Amino acid sequence: MPDRISGLYQRHAAAFDAARRGSFPERIWLERFERHLPAGAEVLDLGCGGGEPIARFLVDHGHHVTGVDSAITLIELARTRFPRHKWIEADMMRFGAESSAYDGILAWCSLFHLEVERQEKLIRRMSVWLRKGGVAMFNTGPAHRVAIGQFEGEELYHASLAPEEYRAIFAECGLSVINNVIEDASCGGFTVWLVGRT
């Protein structure tokens, strides 16, 4: 099921992009994330989609974005909208950062599409890619489980560890929890983690 996520977003790229352009429930969290970034920060957005609204928020705040997404239609939209930034068509699990060069890393509404073993691997890689003092932000579910949602009539896979399991991974990776809200009602019910590399 997770391996089909890329195809689903490619098939429904226009509908997904329209939905993202029409709603920005995560703005409050992006503002929290952005407060921890230096001026002109280098930000990696894993699962960037067409760049709306997250990349636009970061670009408008003067940051440099590298976006990674496996749906070529969405990457092409991002390239058209923000040609001065870097857009890479790739599976985020196969993406290799050129160096530990990011002040911030986002995996908004993307990390939780991976099986939990792959999530753990990606969190560990993210911790290496972050500069000292850098921050990462992503969503998970509220408990250890698999949940199957729907988008455009197709099943959409989500998985999560328990909060204490994520905290154990962070501790092993040198990441500290800056903020975490389980099923944040102010953000569409998302469970959000904002962590920093100490």
C-alpha positions as CSV (number, residue, x, y, z in Angstrom):
1,M,0.0,0.0,0.0
2,P,2.7,2.7,0.9
3,D,4.4,2.0,-2.4
4,R,1.3,3.1,-4.3
5,I,1.2,6.6,-2.6
6,S,3.3,8.2,-5.3
7,G,1.0,7.0,-8.0
8,L,-2.1,8.1,-6.2
9,Y,-0.7,11.7,-5.8
10,Q,0.4,11.7,-9.5
11,R,-3.0,10.6,-10.7
12,H,-4.8,13.2,-8.6
13,A,-2.2,15.9,-8.7
14,A,-4.6,18.6,-9.9
15,A,-7.2,17.8,-7.2
16,F,-4.5,17.6,-4.5
17,D,-2.9,20.9,-5.5
18,A,-6.3,22.7,-5.6
19,A,-7.1,21.4,-2.2
20,R,-3.8,22.6,-0.8
21,R,-4.1,26.0,-2.4
22,G,-7.5,26.4,-0.8
23,S,-6.6,25.6,2.8
24,F,-3.7,26.4,5.1
25,P,-4.6,24.8,8.5
26,E,-0.9,24.3,9.4
27,R,0.0,28.0,9.2
28,I,0.2,28.3,13.0
29,W,2.8,25.5,13.0
30,L,4.8,26.9,10.1
31,E,5.0,30.1,12.1
32,R,6.4,28.2,15.1
33,F,8.8,26.4,12.8
34,E,9.9,29.6,11.1
35,R,10.7,31.4,14.3
36,H,13.5,28.9,14.9
37,L,15.2,29.5,11.5
38,P,18.0,32.0,10.8
39,A,17.5,34.6,8.1
40,G,17.8,33.1,4.7
41,A,17.6,29.6,6.0
42,E,18.1,26.5,3.9
43,V,15.0,24.4,4.3
44,L,14.4,20.8,3.0
45,D,10.7,20.0,2.3
46,L,10.2,16.2,1.9
47,G,6.9,15.6,0.1
48,C,6.7,19.2,-1.0
49,G,3.8,18.7,-3.5
50,G,3.3,21.7,-5.8
51,G,4.8,24.2,-3.3
52,E,1.5,25.6,-2.1
53,P,1.1,26.8,0.6
54,I,4.2,25.7,2.5
55,A,7.0,26.6,0.1
56,R,5.2,29.9,-0.6
57,F,5.2,30.7,3.1
58,L,8.9,29.9,3.4
59,V,9.9,31.8,0.2
60,D,7.8,34.8,1.3
61,H,9.9,34.8,4.6
62,G,13.1,34.9,2.6
63,H,14.2,31.3,3.0
64,H,15.8,28.9,0.4
65,V,13.7,25.8,-0.3
66,T,14.8,22.4,-1.6
67,G,11.7,20.4,-2.3
68,V,11.5,16.6,-2.9
69,D,8.4,14.8,-4.2
70,S,7.9,11.7,-6.3
71,A,4.9,13.0,-8.2
72,I,6.4,14.7,-11.3
73,T,3.3,16.8,-12.0
74,L,3.5,18.4,-8.6
75,I,7.3,19.0,-8.9
76,E,6.7,20.7,-12.2
77,L,4.1,23.0,-10.6
78,A,6.6,23.9,-7.9
79,R,9.3,24.6,-10.5
80,T,7.0,26.9,-12.4
81,R,5.9,28.7,-9.3
82,F,9.3,29.1,-7.6
83,P,12.0,28.8,-10.3
84,R,14.8,30.2,-8.1
85,H,14.5,27.3,-5.7
86,K,15.5,23.6,-6.0
87,W,12.9,20.9,-6.9
88,I,13.8,17.3,-7.0
89,E,11.7,14.4,-8.4
90,A,12.6,11.6,-6.0
91,D,11.2,9.2,-3.4
92,M,12.0,10.8,-0.1
93,M,13.4,7.5,1.1
94,R,15.8,7.4,-1.7
95,F,16.8,11.1,-1.6
96,G,20.4,11.7,-0.5
97,A,21.2,15.1,0.9
98,E,24.4,16.5,-0.5
99,S,25.6,17.4,3.0
100,S,24.3,18.2,6.5
101,A,23.3,21.5,5.2
102,Y,19.8,22.3,6.3
103,D,18.6,24.7,9.0
104,G,15.1,23.2,8.8
105,I,13.5,20.1,7.5
106,L,9.7,19.5,6.9
107,A,7.9,16.3,6.2
108,W,4.4,17.7,6.5
109,C,1.7,15.2,5.6
110,S,4.3,12.9,4.1
111,L,6.2,11.0,6.8
112,F,3.1,9.3,8.0
113,H,2.6,7.6,4.6
114,L,5.6,5.4,5.3
115,E,5.7,2.1,7.3
116,V,7.0,2.8,10.8
117,E,10.3,1.1,10.1
118,R,10.9,3.5,7.2
119,Q,9.7,6.4,9.3
120,E,12.4,5.6,11.9
121,K,15.1,5.4,9.2
122,L,14.1,8.7,7.7
123,I,14.0,10.5,11.1
124,R,17.5,9.3,11.7
125,R,18.6,10.6,8.3
126,M,16.9,13.9,8.9
127,S,18.8,14.3,12.2
128,V,22.1,13.9,10.3
129,W,21.1,16.4,7.6
130,L,20.2,19.1,10.1
131,R,22.8,21.7,11.1
132,K,23.4,22.1,14.8
133,G,20.5,24.2,16.1
134,G,18.3,23.2,13.2
135,V,14.7,22.2,13.5
136,A,12.5,19.5,11.9
137,M,8.7,19.3,11.8
138,F,6.4,16.5,10.7
139,N,3.1,14.8,11.5
140,T,2.3,11.3,12.9
141,G,-0.8,9.6,14.2
142,P,-1.7,9.8,17.8
143,A,-0.9,6.1,18.6
144,H,0.9,3.0,17.3
145,R,-1.4,1.9,14.5
146,V,-2.2,1.8,10.8
147,A,-5.0,3.9,9.4
148,I,-6.4,3.9,5.9
149,G,-7.9,7.1,4.7
150,Q,-9.4,8.2,1.4
151,F,-8.5,10.6,-1.3
152,E,-10.4,11.0,-4.5
153,G,-12.1,7.6,-3.9
154,E,-8.8,5.7,-3.4
155,E,-7.4,4.3,-0.2
156,L,-4.6,6.3,1.4
157,Y,-2.2,4.6,3.8
158,H,-1.0,6.2,7.1
159,A,1.0,4.6,9.9
160,S,2.3,5.7,13.2
161,L,4.4,4.7,16.3
162,A,3.3,5.6,19.8
163,P,4.5,9.0,21.1
164,E,6.9,7.4,23.5
165,E,8.4,5.4,20.7
166,Y,9.1,8.6,18.7
167,R,10.6,10.2,21.8
168,A,13.0,7.3,22.2
169,I,14.1,7.7,18.5
170,F,14.6,11.4,19.0
171,A,16.7,10.8,22.1
172,E,18.9,8.3,20.2
173,C,19.4,10.8,17.4
174,G,20.2,13.9,19.5
175,L,16.9,15.5,18.8
176,S,14.9,17.3,21.5
177,V,11.2,17.9,21.4
178,I,10.4,21.7,21.2
179,N,6.7,21.3,20.8
180,N,4.2,18.4,20.3
181,V,0.4,18.4,20.2
182,I,-1.6,15.2,19.8
183,E,-4.5,15.7,17.4
184,D,-4.3,19.5,17.4
185,A,-7.8,20.8,16.9
186,S,-6.4,24.2,15.8
187,C,-4.6,22.4,12.9
188,G,-7.2,20.1,11.4
189,G,-6.6,17.4,14.1
190,F,-3.0,16.7,13.0
191,T,-0.6,15.3,15.5
192,V,2.5,17.5,15.1
193,W,6.1,17.2,16.2
194,L,8.6,20.1,16.2
195,V,12.1,18.9,17.2
196,G,15.5,20.4,17.2
197,R,19.1,19.2,16.9
198,T,21.0,20.1,20.0
